[in-house]
Amino acid sequence: MGKIGKLRKKFTAFVNQLSPDQVREQLVLAYLQMEQTQRVLRGENVEPLTMLDNGESSDLELFYRCKKAAEELTYLNGIVAGKPQPTRKGSVVFKIDVSEHVQRLRAIAESFRELGMKLQPRHLIIGKEVFFLSKGRIHKSILEDFIGIVKDETGDVVCRVKGYENAIPARFLYDSAVKLASTIGKSVQPHVSVSSDHESAFFIDSTSRVFKGAKWYLEDQKIENFATISDLREFLLKNIVCDGKEGK
């Protein structure tokens, strides 16, 4: 695992221990810290805010690096302008590009925002039961870890659960089977067999999609079907598949 991977794991563990209110508070402080960092880059005499320590003191490290960079730039600008400068015997001055550090702080703040938005409504806690759909059934397992955030258009928080080698996006996990069941059937697709001339029924396929099809066809094909979405949900709640046991 590279340095970034190790930091991601460390920061993820740090954020996971925070409550939703603490996540929101740290997000606000992260934005304010960015403002303080920009002010110090403009040469203003300001101090950093106090944030929770993530184990790396990332916000303070960035703030003071930017402060040092601002001082160096002021010194160099003075030389270019022909202004007298304090003696810097034996020192070598470098021009520092701070844009990368500012972008990093913005990424940290965005990560806080994403975690707060995605985790708070579902109340996902490491070591506790989680429920998700797989192969047309509700599965129950134990949340083992938050792996990180996928930096693509989804921005998914990715999790690991007992009994599964593959990671699962947090948006597919629920802390209650009933909450999960309430979402099943909100999107129903018409099956090719559906017809206004015949009685219809609902079924869920191996990809966990819900369809409405002709009852005669479903019975002919021996496809388990239900008269209503409520019946389908009730069936799934009574036939939950257990993949992981707490403490094992």
N, C-alpha and C positions, 0 to 999 in steps of 0.2 A: 504493500500500500504506500503510495507516494505521500509527500508532505500535505498536499491539498486534501487528499482522501482522509488522512489522519485528523486534520483540522476540522473537516466536515463532520466526522464522527464525533469529535470532541464537542463542537459547537451544537450539534444536534442533541447530544446528551444533556448539555447545559440548558438548552431551550425547553426540552421535554420536561424538565423538573419544575418549570415555572407554571403558575396558574394562568388562566386566560387573562385575568386582570393585570398580572405582572407582565405578560407578553405585550399587552397594549401600552402599559406604562413605559416599558423599555423601548418600544417602537417610537413613542413620542420623544423620549430622551435621545434616541438615535438621530431623529430628524433635527432636534435642537443642537445636538453635538455637531452635526454637519454644518449648521449655521455658524456655530462658534468656530469651527475649523475654517470656514470660508472667511470669517472676520479676521482670524489670525493671519490668514494668507494675504489679506489686504493690508496687513501691518497694524491692525488694532491691538491694543493691549488688553486681552481678555483671558479668562481662565476657563479650563474645561469643566463640563458638568460631571457629576458623580453618577456613574451607571453601575449596575451589577457586574462583578468580575466574571468574565467568561473563561477564565483560566489563562488567557493570553494578553489581557489588558489591551485588546485591539483598538478600542476607541482612544485611549490615552496615548498609545504608541503612535497612532496616526496623527493625533492632535500635535504632539510634540515634534514629530518629524516635519509636519507642515510649518510649525513655528520656527524650527531651525532653518527650513528651506526659505521661509520669508525673510529671515535675518540675513541669510546668505545672498538672496536676491537683492535686498536693500543695499548690502555692501557692494555687490557688483554694479548695481545701477549707479551708485555714488561714484565708483571709479570711472564708469563710462561718461558720467556727467562732469567729471573733473573736480568733484568735491573732495576735500580732505577726508581721509578715512583713518580710523584707529589702526595702529600698527598691529599686524598679524604675523609676527615673526614665526617662521618655520611652518606656517599653515598653508595648506593647498585648498583653494576654493573651487567647488564644482557647482555648476548650474543643475538644479534638480527639477525634474519634471514630476509634479505632484498629482497630475491628472489621474494616474492609475490608482493612487491611494484614495482620492475622493470617490472614484468609481467603486472602489472596494467597500467603502463605508456605505455608499448608497445601496450596494448589493446586500450588505448585512441588514440594513433597515428594511429592504424589500423582503428579505427572508423572514424577518420578524412579522411583517404584515401578512405574508402568505401563511405562515404557521398559525397565526392568530385566527385568520379567516377560515382555514380548513379544519383545524382541530377542535376549536371551541364548540361548534354546534354538535359534534359527535361524541364528545367527552371520552376520547380514546386514551386509555391509561395502560402503560406497559405492565404486563403480568395479569391483566384482567381479560375477561371473555370478550370476544368480538364475533360478529356474525356477518356473513357475506354470501352472495350467490355464486354457485359453481355447478356446471353441468345440470342445470335445472332444479337444484335443490338448495335450501338454506343450510349453510355449514356453520358450525360453531368451533372456534379455536381459541387460542391464547395469544394475545399480542406480545411479541418478543422484543421488538425494537423498531425505532424509526431510523431508516437507513439514510435518508437525506431528501433533497428536493431535486427533481428533474428539471434542468434548465432548458425546457422547450416551451412550446406554445401553451401547454397545459399547466406547467409549474406544479405538477403533482408532488405531494409529500408521499414518499414510498415507505412501506412497512414490511416487516417480516413477521409471519405468524407460524405457530407450531403446526407441523404436519405438512408444510409446503416449502419446497425448495425455491420456487419463484417468488419474487417480491410482489406485493399487492398495493396499488395506490390507495391512500387513506380514504378517498372519496367513495370507495366501494365497501368500506368497513362501517359497521354500526355497533353501538354498545348494547343494542336491544334487538331481539328477533322481531318483535312487534313493529318497531320503527322500520326495520328493513321490509317486512311484509307489506307495510302500508304503501311502499313505493312500487311494489310488484303489480303490474297490470295498468299502471298509469299511461303506459304506451302500449297499445295493442295493434298488431299488424294483421291485415286480412290474409287468410290462407287461400291458396288457389281453389280450394273446394267450396269456399263460402258462397252461399247463394240465398237470395230472398225467397226462393221456393222451398227451402228446407230449413229445419230447425238447426240453430247454431250452438256451438259450445266453445269453451276456452281451453287451451292447453299451453304448456311451457315446454320448449324444446331443450336440447342438450347445450345450446349456447345461451340459455336463460332468457330467451326472448319469448314474449307472450303472444299467441296467435288466436284468432277467432276463425273457426272452420265449420264445415258442415258436420253435424253430429253423426249422420250415417257413415260418412267417410272415416271419421275418427274411430268409430266403433268397428268398422270393417278392417281398419289397419291396426286395431288393438292399441290405439293411442289413448293414454289416460286423459280424460277430459272432464270438464266441470261446467255446470249450468251457469254459474256466475263467477265473477272475479273473487268475490268474498269466499266462495267455496274453494277456489284454487288456493287462496292465501291460507285458509284454515287447514287445508291438506298439508301445505308446506310447513306450517308451524307445528303440526303433529308429527312430522317426519324429518326432523332436523338431523343432519349428519354431524357427528362429533369427531373432529380431527385431532384435537389436542386436549390434554388434561392438565389442569393447573398443578404446578409443582413437579411436573415430569419433563 
